[in-house]
Amino acid sequence: MKIQAIEVVAYRLKLLGALTWGQHGKLEYAEHALIQVHLENGMIGTAEATPRPTIYGETIGSIQAILKHLEPRLTQLKITDSATISNVLASVPNNNCAKGALDMAIWEAKAQLEQTSVHALIGGTKTHLETSFILGIADQNTMLEEAKRVVAAGVRVLKVKVGRNTTHDLETILALRHEFGETVKLYADSNETLSAQTAAHALEQMQKAGLLYVEEPLPVRQIKARAQLKKDNILPIIADDSCFTPADLRRELEFDTFDILNIKSARNGFTDSLEMIQLANSAGKQIMIGSQASSTLGTIHAAILASRPEITHPNELSFPLKLETDITTRTAALENGFYDLQNALEIRIDQEKLATAKI
């Protein structure tokens, strides 16, 4: 069965308050794209592309352009010809989210053709997945109120964005600890904002405040400093920005810069993500699955990946709680900290909602 066409539908979803991170990052709307791979028998594989200009340099326009560029080389290929499809995607560098979404849509089409599910195709074994929520930088009251809202909705792990003001960060972490006690786990995401001179002390303070781990404390380019910080063993370090691709991951494994790998299906698709799972697991690294501020559709795909047996840490599967609107029939169920994947696999695109959100 051959690929007949690739369709891109752009849409905008409003957030319940801005998501702020790092030194300059801010997201007020989720401007995403629905990628649809049409087969000649009428079957359609669908996935969500989440462009992030401040991270990858991608926009809705660039995603539309690169998929238009790739479409002639993909149409008329057999959907099962994985090697040739991979070579076509590898023919253009970067374009992480466009290629990641296209890859997942192709997996969805293959699953339909084989009358099975992607969950089964990738070897998923779990249906209840421990879930975290991304708590963006804001004033302390705003962060506390959002934390209380999502905890009431079933979240039991908070990933707290830090890095603009250390005093504010620690005060907020202590306020969260006071509010929730030991019922909610906390860890930090620094988004490369610390320096080699201050990182060790900052991690010591985070460790004393009871955080589980910290994500990307130092700039990716400071590889020797990052390797030393990991060697200092103050707090487990999560790799994210430093491991965009399997090639990046091989470099980081060689220098031993992290303890836990955060893989994002939104930028890696399923094919590269599965390779990265194998590489990290073989090197004795622990793994979690992250979110690129995905809506319900993208979160379902992240959850499918998180169902692999190698994934042992909380996964970022609750970003839909940050959305005022969505394009699906409903959102997935969260109960006492866990995402119900079996429930989520029954969710479908709501065409009326998609039409309303379309841009």
C-alpha distance (Angstrom), angle and dihedral (degrees) to the residues before:
residue distance angle dihedral
M1 . . .
K2 3.81 . .
I3 3.80 134.4 .
Q4 3.79 108.6 -106.7
A5 3.82 103.7 -179.2
I6 3.81 145.8 -15.4
E7 3.80 119.2 -134.1
V8 3.81 128.7 -166.5
V9 3.82 122.0 -160.8
A10 3.82 115.8 -175.5
Y11 3.81 120.6 -151.9
R12 3.80 139.7 170.5
L13 3.81 126.5 -138.6
K14 3.79 122.2 -168.2
L15 3.79 119.2 -130.0
L16 3.79 127.6 -136.9
G17 3.80 90.8 -118.2
A18 3.78 128.8 -24.2
L19 3.80 123.5 -66.0
T20 3.82 109.4 -134.0
W21 3.81 126.3 -174.0
G22 3.80 144.2 157.1
Q23 3.78 120.3 3.2
H24 3.80 97.9 -44.4
G25 3.82 111.1 -0.9
K26 3.80 118.3 127.6
L27 3.81 132.2 161.6
E28 3.82 122.7 -171.9
Y29 3.80 99.2 161.4
A30 3.77 131.5 28.1
E31 3.79 102.4 -129.9
H32 3.79 102.6 -172.8
A33 3.80 139.4 159.0
L34 3.78 131.4 -130.8
I35 3.81 108.9 -136.8
Q36 3.80 114.3 -156.9
V37 3.80 124.2 -172.3
H38 3.81 110.3 -159.9
L39 3.80 120.0 -155.2
E40 3.79 123.6 -154.2
N41 3.82 91.0 -110.5
G42 3.83 91.5 58.5
M43 3.81 97.5 -100.9
I44 3.81 115.4 137.5
G45 3.79 129.1 -155.6
T46 3.81 113.4 -156.5
A47 3.81 135.0 -165.2
E48 3.80 139.5 157.4
A49 3.81 124.0 -110.2
T50 3.81 114.6 -155.8
P51 3.82 110.0 -164.1
R52 3.79 114.9 -158.2
P53 3.84 111.2 -173.6
T54 3.81 93.6 -173.1
I55 3.80 92.5 53.2
Y56 3.79 108.8 31.3
G57 3.79 102.5 7.7
E58 3.80 90.8 -117.6
T59 3.80 125.2 139.4
I60 3.79 134.3 177.1
G61 3.81 87.1 -97.5
S62 3.79 94.3 51.9
I63 3.81 91.3 48.3
Q64 3.79 91.0 51.5
A65 3.81 90.7 47.7
I66 3.81 97.8 48.1
L67 3.80 93.2 46.5
K68 3.80 89.9 49.6
H69 3.81 86.6 51.6
L70 3.83 92.6 50.1
E71 3.80 98.1 40.5
P72 3.84 97.8 82.6
R73 3.80 90.1 52.5
L74 3.80 93.3 49.1
T75 3.78 101.9 42.1
Q76 3.78 113.6 94.1
L77 3.81 90.9 23.1
K78 3.79 115.4 122.8
I79 3.80 110.0 -105.9
T80 3.82 87.6 -132.3
D81 3.82 93.4 55.5
S82 3.80 92.5 98.6
A83 3.81 96.2 163.5
T84 3.80 94.7 55.3
I85 3.81 92.5 43.0
S86 3.81 90.1 51.5
N87 3.80 90.3 50.7
V88 3.81 90.7 51.9
L89 3.83 91.7 51.0
A90 3.81 90.8 46.3
S91 3.81 90.2 53.5
V92 3.81 89.8 80.8
P93 3.83 120.2 51.9
N94 3.79 124.8 -135.6
N95 3.85 113.4 -4.4
N96 3.79 84.3 127.2
C97 3.78 101.3 172.0
A98 3.81 95.9 40.1
K99 3.81 92.4 52.4
G100 3.80 92.9 39.8
A101 3.80 92.7 54.9
L102 3.80 92.2 43.6
D103 3.80 89.9 51.9
M104 3.82 91.9 51.1
A105 3.81 92.2 47.2
I106 3.81 88.9 52.8
W107 3.81 90.2 51.1
E108 3.81 88.9 50.6
A109 3.82 90.8 51.7
K110 3.81 91.6 48.4
A111 3.80 91.0 50.3
Q112 3.81 90.7 53.0
L113 3.79 91.3 48.4
E114 3.79 90.9 51.0
Q115 3.82 91.0 45.2
T116 3.77 92.5 -122.6
S117 3.83 137.6 96.8
V118 3.80 132.5 -94.8
H119 3.81 86.0 -122.7
A120 3.80 88.3 63.2
L121 3.82 94.7 39.7
I122 3.80 94.6 56.6
G123 3.80 94.4 43.9
G124 3.79 99.6 -107.7
T125 3.79 113.7 178.2
K126 3.82 104.6 173.3
T127 3.80 132.1 70.5
H128 3.84 101.4 179.3
L129 3.79 113.1 61.5
E130 3.80 129.8 -172.9
T131 3.79 107.1 -118.6
S132 3.81 137.6 -154.5
F133 3.81 131.8 -164.6
I134 3.82 125.3 -139.1
L135 3.81 108.0 -125.1
G136 3.81 108.1 -161.9
I137 3.81 126.9 -146.4
A138 3.81 114.1 -86.0
D139 3.79 138.6 127.0
Q140 3.79 112.4 -52.5
N141 3.81 96.5 -105.4
T142 3.81 92.0 51.4
M143 3.80 91.5 49.8
L144 3.80 92.5 47.6
E145 3.79 92.9 49.0
E146 3.79 92.5 49.8
A147 3.79 90.7 46.6
K148 3.81 90.9 52.4
R149 3.81 91.0 48.7
V150 3.81 95.0 52.8
V151 3.81 94.3 41.0
A152 3.80 87.7 54.5
A153 3.84 86.4 52.0
G154 3.81 91.6 56.3
V155 3.83 107.1 -86.1
R156 3.82 116.9 139.0
V157 3.83 101.4 172.4
L158 3.81 125.4 59.3
K159 3.80 124.8 -163.1
V160 3.81 102.0 -156.2
K161 3.79 117.6 -154.0
V162 3.82 110.8 -136.2
G163 3.79 139.4 163.9
R164 3.80 111.3 93.0
N165 3.80 98.3 81.7
T166 3.81 120.6 10.0
T167 3.80 94.7 -160.9
H168 3.81 91.4 51.4
D169 3.81 90.6 45.8
L170 3.80 94.9 53.8
E171 3.80 93.4 43.0
T172 3.80 90.0 51.9
I173 3.80 92.8 47.5
L174 3.81 90.4 50.9
A175 3.82 90.2 47.7
L176 3.81 89.9 52.0
R177 3.78 90.6 48.6
H178 3.82 90.2 49.8
E179 3.82 91.4 48.8
F180 3.80 97.9 48.2
G181 3.79 105.8 19.5
E182 3.79 112.6 -163.2
T183 3.82 93.9 -28.5
V184 3.83 91.3 88.4
K185 3.80 123.9 50.0
L186 3.81 117.9 -140.8
Y187 3.78 134.9 -158.2
A188 3.80 133.8 163.4
D189 3.79 136.6 -122.6
S190 3.81 112.8 -158.0
N191 3.82 96.8 178.8
E192 3.83 91.8 -145.1
T193 3.83 94.2 -58.0
L194 3.81 101.9 129.1
S195 3.80 126.3 84.4
A196 3.78 130.3 -129.5
Q197 3.82 88.0 -111.6
T198 3.82 96.6 52.4
A199 3.82 104.4 28.7
A200 3.80 99.1 87.2
H201 3.81 92.8 51.4
A202 3.82 91.6 44.9
L203 3.80 91.3 51.9
E204 3.81 90.7 48.5
Q205 3.81 88.9 54.9
M206 3.80 91.2 47.9
Q207 3.79 90.6 49.4
K208 3.80 91.3 51.2
A209 3.81 89.1 49.8
G210 3.80 89.0 58.8
L211 3.81 101.3 -107.5
L212 3.80 117.8 160.3
Y213 3.81 97.5 -142.1
V214 3.81 144.0 -32.9
E215 3.80 129.4 -118.2
E216 3.82 122.1 -136.3
P217 3.82 99.7 -24.7
L218 3.84 94.4 174.8
P219 3.81 135.2 44.9
V220 3.80 111.3 -85.6
R221 3.82 92.6 -124.2
Q222 3.84 91.0 62.5
I223 3.76 92.9 77.4
K224 3.83 97.4 155.6
A225 3.80 91.9 50.3
R226 3.80 90.5 47.8
A227 3.79 91.7 50.4
Q228 3.81 89.9 50.6
L229 3.81 92.7 48.1
K230 3.78 90.1 52.8
K231 3.80 89.9 47.7
D232 3.83 89.6 52.4
N233 3.82 86.3 65.1
I234 3.81 95.7 -151.9
L235 3.80 96.9 139.4
P236 3.84 129.8 -7.0
I237 3.82 109.8 -92.6
I238 3.79 124.5 -139.2
A239 3.81 119.2 -148.3
D240 3.81 116.8 -143.6
D241 3.83 117.2 130.5
S242 3.80 89.5 34.6
C243 3.83 92.4 58.8
F244 3.78 107.9 49.7
T245 3.82 92.4 140.1
P246 3.82 140.3 19.8
A247 3.83 87.9 -102.5
D248 3.82 90.0 55.1
L249 3.80 89.9 48.9
R250 3.81 92.2 53.2
R251 3.83 89.2 53.9
E252 3.80 92.6 49.2
L253 3.80 91.9 48.0
E254 3.80 89.6 51.8
F255 3.82 91.4 54.1
D256 3.85 93.4 36.6
T257 3.81 96.1 -133.8
F258 3.82 102.6 155.8
D259 3.80 148.0 34.5
I260 3.82 103.1 -152.7
L261 3.81 128.0 35.0
N262 3.81 119.8 -142.3
I263 3.81 107.4 -154.8
K264 3.81 118.7 -168.3
S265 3.78 117.2 -157.2
A266 3.82 88.0 -163.4
R267 3.82 90.5 69.6
N268 3.82 100.8 26.9
G269 3.78 105.2 35.6
F270 3.78 116.2 -149.5
T271 3.81 98.8 -67.8
D272 3.82 98.2 58.5
S273 3.81 91.5 35.0
L274 3.80 91.4 57.8
E275 3.81 90.2 49.4
M276 3.82 90.1 50.2
I277 3.81 91.3 49.0
Q278 3.79 89.6 54.0
L279 3.81 93.5 46.9
A280 3.80 94.7 47.4
N281 3.79 94.2 43.6
S282 3.81 92.2 49.5
A283 3.82 89.0 52.2
G284 3.80 91.7 52.2
K285 3.80 94.6 -109.7
Q286 3.79 123.3 144.4
I287 3.81 120.4 -124.2
M288 3.80 141.1 -146.4
I289 3.81 130.9 174.9
G290 3.80 117.7 -124.2
S291 3.78 138.7 -159.5
Q292 3.80 130.9 -122.3
A293 3.82 88.6 -155.0
S294 3.80 87.5 -76.3
S295 3.79 124.7 -176.7
T296 3.81 121.9 -131.6
L297 3.82 94.5 -72.7
G298 3.80 94.3 50.9
T299 3.80 90.6 43.1
I300 3.81 91.0 55.3
H301 3.79 89.4 55.5
A302 3.81 90.6 48.5
A303 3.82 89.0 50.1
I304 3.81 91.3 50.9
L305 3.80 88.3 55.8
A306 3.81 91.1 44.8
S307 3.80 89.3 57.0
R308 3.81 90.0 73.7
P309 3.83 111.8 111.3
E310 3.83 93.2 -121.4
I311 3.81 92.5 65.3
T312 3.80 107.1 96.1
H313 3.82 107.2 159.9
P314 3.83 134.9 69.4
N315 3.80 113.0 -73.9
E316 3.81 129.0 -142.9
L317 3.81 97.5 -113.3
S318 3.79 102.4 134.4
F319 3.81 105.2 73.1
P320 3.84 91.4 113.4
L321 3.83 84.9 73.4
K322 3.81 85.1 69.1
L323 3.82 93.1 56.0
E324 3.78 125.4 93.3
T325 3.81 90.4 -163.0
D326 3.81 137.1 16.7
I327 3.81 139.2 -175.6
T328 3.80 99.1 -124.5
T329 3.79 134.6 89.1
R330 3.81 89.3 -108.2
T331 3.79 142.6 -28.7
A332 3.80 125.4 -93.1
A333 3.79 122.8 -91.8
L334 3.82 120.5 -102.1
E335 3.77 119.5 -167.1
N336 3.80 126.8 178.4
G337 3.79 92.7 -26.4
F338 3.80 99.2 -42.2
Y339 3.81 132.5 108.4
D340 3.81 115.1 -137.5
L341 3.81 103.9 -137.1
Q342 3.80 94.6 179.1
N343 3.79 88.3 57.4
A344 3.81 91.8 45.1
L345 3.82 94.1 53.2
E346 3.82 88.6 66.8
I347 3.85 92.4 60.5
R348 3.81 117.6 107.0
I349 3.82 138.2 -170.7
D350 3.80 111.6 -86.9
Q351 3.80 104.1 -139.6
E352 3.82 93.9 -159.1
K353 3.81 91.7 52.5
L354 3.80 90.3 46.6
A355 3.80 90.8 51.2
T356 3.82 90.2 51.3
A357 3.81 93.0 49.0
K358 3.81 95.3 43.2
I359 3.82 117.4 120.3
